[in-house]
């Protein structure tokens, strides 16, 4: 069981680091550096938008539908970054303490969203 916790903890750390690097490549770097996660999110979303904006529709309708592609894509990318960070930290919390997956997700969500709905004594690990 301890080996599973170690593997899950390392996997969670890898997810958090990969997500952070994706955000840095996308937002901070001044030149175009490929970020796979961003590409996956935008390509997946493009499929949905192209289904809504069929070539049989008028130009105005296609333009109206595709005008929302970039803003929704950026917000979706932010949501994916947050979801992956939440899951990654939950894996780390679960690996560090003797808590359930639900408690680890709750702790991760409380920390990520800075809502602070959990008390300080609820964090995993030795007390």
C-alpha positions as CSV (number, residue, x, y, z in Angstrom):
1,X,0.0,0.0,0.0
2,X,2.9,2.4,0.7
3,X,4.2,1.8,-2.8
4,X,0.9,2.9,-4.2
5,X,0.9,6.0,-2.1
6,X,4.4,6.9,-3.3
7,X,3.5,6.4,-7.0
8,X,0.3,8.4,-6.6
9,X,2.2,11.2,-4.8
10,X,4.9,11.3,-7.5
11,X,2.3,11.3,-10.2
12,X,0.4,14.1,-8.5
13,X,3.6,16.1,-8.3
14,X,4.3,15.5,-12.0
15,X,0.8,16.7,-12.9
16,X,1.2,19.9,-10.8
17,X,4.6,20.7,-12.3
18,X,3.5,20.0,-15.9
19,X,0.4,22.2,-15.4
20,X,2.5,25.0,-14.0
21,X,5.0,24.8,-16.9
22,X,2.1,24.8,-19.4
23,X,0.7,28.0,-17.8
24,X,4.2,29.6,-17.9
25,X,4.7,28.7,-21.5
26,X,1.3,30.0,-22.5
27,X,1.1,33.2,-20.4
28,X,4.5,34.3,-19.4
29,X,7.0,33.5,-22.2
30,X,7.3,36.4,-24.7
31,X,7.8,34.1,-27.7
32,X,5.8,31.2,-29.1
33,X,6.8,28.1,-27.3
34,X,4.6,25.0,-27.9
35,X,2.4,24.0,-24.9
36,X,0.8,20.6,-25.5
37,X,-1.9,21.1,-22.9
38,X,-3.1,24.3,-24.5
39,X,-3.0,22.7,-28.0
40,X,-5.1,19.8,-26.7
41,X,-7.7,22.1,-25.1
42,X,-8.0,24.4,-28.1
43,X,-8.2,21.6,-30.7
44,X,-10.8,19.7,-28.7
45,X,-12.9,22.9,-28.4
46,X,-12.4,23.7,-32.1
47,X,-14.1,20.4,-33.0
48,X,-17.2,21.4,-31.0
49,X,-17.2,24.9,-32.5
50,X,-16.9,23.6,-36.1
51,X,-19.8,21.3,-35.5
52,X,-21.9,24.3,-34.5
53,X,-20.7,26.4,-37.4
54,X,-21.3,24.0,-40.3
55,X,-20.4,25.2,-43.8
56,X,-24.1,24.9,-44.8
57,X,-24.9,27.8,-42.5
58,X,-24.6,31.5,-43.6
59,X,-21.4,33.4,-43.2
60,X,-22.9,35.6,-40.5
61,X,-24.0,32.6,-38.4
62,X,-20.6,30.9,-38.7
63,X,-18.8,34.2,-37.8
64,X,-21.1,34.7,-34.8
65,X,-20.4,31.2,-33.6
66,X,-16.6,31.2,-34.2
67,X,-16.2,34.7,-32.6
68,X,-16.6,33.0,-29.2
69,X,-14.0,30.4,-29.9
70,X,-11.0,32.3,-28.5
71,X,-12.6,33.7,-25.4
72,X,-14.2,30.4,-24.5
73,X,-10.9,28.6,-25.3
74,X,-9.0,30.8,-22.9
75,X,-11.5,30.3,-20.1
76,X,-11.6,26.6,-20.7
77,X,-7.8,26.5,-20.6
78,X,-7.9,28.2,-17.2
79,X,-10.5,25.7,-16.0
80,X,-8.3,22.8,-17.1
81,X,-5.3,24.2,-15.4
82,X,-7.2,24.6,-12.2
83,X,-8.8,21.1,-12.4
84,X,-5.4,19.5,-13.0
85,X,-3.8,21.4,-10.2
86,X,-6.7,20.4,-7.9
87,X,-6.3,16.7,-8.8
88,X,-2.5,16.8,-8.6
89,X,-2.5,18.3,-5.1
90,X,-5.2,15.9,-4.0
91,X,-3.0,13.0,-5.1
92,X,-0.1,14.5,-3.1
93,X,-2.4,15.1,0.0
94,X,-3.7,11.5,-0.2
95,X,-0.2,10.1,-0.5
96,X,1.1,12.1,2.5
97,X,-1.6,11.2,5.0
98,X,-4.1,8.6,6.1
99,X,-7.1,10.3,4.6
100,X,-9.7,9.4,2.0
101,X,-9.7,10.6,-1.6
102,X,-12.7,12.8,-0.8
103,X,-10.9,14.4,2.1
104,X,-7.8,15.0,-0.1
105,X,-9.9,16.6,-2.8
106,X,-11.7,18.8,-0.2
107,X,-8.3,19.9,1.3
108,X,-6.9,20.6,-2.2
109,X,-10.0,22.6,-3.2
110,X,-9.9,24.6,0.0
111,X,-6.2,25.4,-0.6
112,X,-6.5,26.1,-4.3
113,X,-9.5,28.4,-4.1
114,X,-8.4,30.1,-0.9
115,X,-11.8,29.7,0.6
116,X,-10.3,28.3,3.7
117,X,-13.4,26.2,4.6
118,X,-11.2,23.6,6.3
119,X,-9.4,24.2,9.6
120,X,-5.7,24.0,9.8
121,X,-5.8,20.7,11.8
122,X,-7.5,18.9,8.9
123,X,-4.4,18.7,6.6
124,X,-2.8,15.4,6.1
125,X,0.4,14.1,7.5
126,X,1.8,13.7,11.0
127,X,0.1,15.9,13.6
